[in-house]
Amino acid sequence: MQTDDATTGGLTEAIETLLPALERFLQFTEPERTARERAVWSAQLDEPLPQTGAGSATVLSLLRDVVIPNGLRLGAPGFSGWVATMPTTLPTAANLAAVIAGSTYHCIHAFNVLEAQALQWLAELVGLPSTYQGLFTSGGSVANLVGLGAARQYAAERLGVDPARDGIEALPQPRIYASTEVHHVVYRAAAVLGLGRRAVVPIPTDEALRLDMVALRERLRQDRAAGCTPIAVVANAGTVNTGAIDPLPELGKLCQEQGIWLHVDGAYGLLGVLDPRTSHLYGDLRMADSLVLDPHKWLAAPVGCGTVFVRDGNLLGRAFTLESAAYVEESQPVYALDAPLTSQFDDFGNLFIHFGVEQTAPSRGVQVWAILKEIGAEGVRARVCRHNGYARHVAERVKSSPYLELMAPVTLSICCFRYVPPTLRDRTDNQAMTILNQLNREVLARVRARGRCIPSATTVHGAFVIRPCYINPRTTLADVDALVDEVEACGAEAWQAHS
Ligand SMILES: Cc1ncc(COP(=O)(O)O)c(C=O)c1O
């Protein structure tokens, strides 16, 4: 007998109602109309809070007929924007399983065990020892926040201050050093940690958009003389703009010499260490005190899955531990040490709440476990190498085209390029730059409107560039070629319209 207005049974029927719509969505065969028809479908959803429920059948049919068909097609094979994609099948299924059977990561259950196991596997995958403390987070923003929180703890403790307890008032002029290409979430992390966005010191890059070591050394010297406190150097292991990798071996050495925390933001690119063409750029990752790797990027886990690894787990605990709370600790029976547990709720299992900023959180490890168990380290390596190969393929096509220009070196799976009509080919003056920026904005808009390929864009040395980033497991070489063709075709159209 049902006791609550919400349905608690009939899961199979509910999911089976939605599955055909989801499978259709995953075909990506029909042209996208969601943006153009927003007024039509959103009118079906726009209503006041229902005072009485419409019932499960109504909810399911709205999901099936209105919501799912107008979802976000991040996984379409032609999508290569930002650092975003959709999950593959197994982590999707694992996620659903976790929602039901592992809905939070505490206590004694299989999902809790996989939380720890998946972190160990990920560490091993990139060559980190199992002694690093890993943590799943909601994504790269929080993973960077946690890594930099550990860095703050380290720097302050060296001055005899406990920032977790006392705040950072006693910390003189804290500074985080990062290249001008660092991801913008690092600035926000500095703000949240009370260091302030202005604590982030932007260090110039070389032509290839890697942090300039000479400039960093000089700035550190000046700042030390001025009494500043270095909190961390943030190294990009794959910048979001071009995929550039900062000089990690040199940064590791410098940080070791100067006793500064090295934080590696590899949210996107840490997995590039698996590609023999790029592995040497990572040096020995054990030089890093903290590292970020987002499974919801190149591993194609469902969105909401980042990780951070910190060398010193005790220090991380001192930065983030929760105080005890009667309702939590008092809920645990006192057993003799050798007494068998009798309930899965009598122990918290692998405990992660003391290493980050979440208490109740979903089981995320199962998604990563499912990916690694399904395709293994070699499957991940094959994906990374294939995608890095796609970016190199775009670069080759760009170099051999009279209408395209390569705008940054290709390191990982990003290729930045633009359309240049032959008459503007060798022009570097401001007027030509303005025209080319405007033209390429137009090209991006035209490519997207056609719908076959959806890249994103960025600026490189002030130039607006088309920026495909290949992390999408569904993308084929034909999709990669199609993008170059589309940019050439749309470039010609846009230039003709302009002339
Ligand atoms: C290098 C890098 N760091 C951090 C982030 C932020 O990650 P998230 O968007 O998962 O919070 C991104 C996202 O693209 C990134 O590419």
The ligand as an SDF file (V2000), in Angstrom:
LIG
                    3D

 16 16  0  0  0  0  0  0  0  0999 V2000
   42.4920   23.0730  -16.5410 C   0  0  0  0  0  0  0  0  0  0  0  0
   41.1470   23.1860  -15.8720 C   0  0  0  0  0  0  0  0  0  0  0  0
   41.0790   23.4200  -14.5600 N   0  0  0  0  0  0  0  0  0  0  0  0
   39.9190   23.5410  -13.9100 C   0  0  0  0  0  0  0  0  0  0  0  0
   38.7250   23.4410  -14.5840 C   0  0  0  0  0  0  0  0  0  0  0  0
   37.4270   23.6070  -13.8500 C   0  0  0  0  0  0  0  0  0  0  0  0
   36.7820   22.3690  -13.7870 O   0  0  0  0  0  0  0  0  0  0  0  0
   35.2080   22.2580  -13.5710 P   0  0  0  0  0  0  0  0  0  0  0  0
   34.5790   22.9880  -14.7140 O   0  0  0  0  0  0  0  0  0  0  0  0
   34.9800   20.7870  -13.5710 O   0  0  0  0  0  0  0  0  0  0  0  0
   34.8850   22.8650  -12.2600 O   0  0  0  0  0  0  0  0  0  0  0  0
   38.7400   23.2100  -15.9640 C   0  0  0  0  0  0  0  0  0  0  0  0
   37.4860   23.1550  -16.7380 C   0  0  0  0  0  0  0  0  0  0  0  0
   37.4740   23.1920  -17.9380 O   0  0  0  0  0  0  0  0  0  0  0  0
   39.9820   23.0680  -16.6210 C   0  0  0  0  0  0  0  0  0  0  0  0
   40.0590   22.8290  -17.9430 O   0  0  0  0  0  0  0  0  0  0  0  0
  1  2  1  0
  2  3  1  0
  2 15  2  0
  3  4  2  0
  4  5  1  0
  5  6  1  0
  5 12  2  0
  6  7  1  0
  7  8  1  0
  8  9  2  0
  8 10  1  0
  8 11  1  0
 12 13  1  0
 12 15  1  0
 13 14  2  0
 15 16  1  0
M  END
$$$$
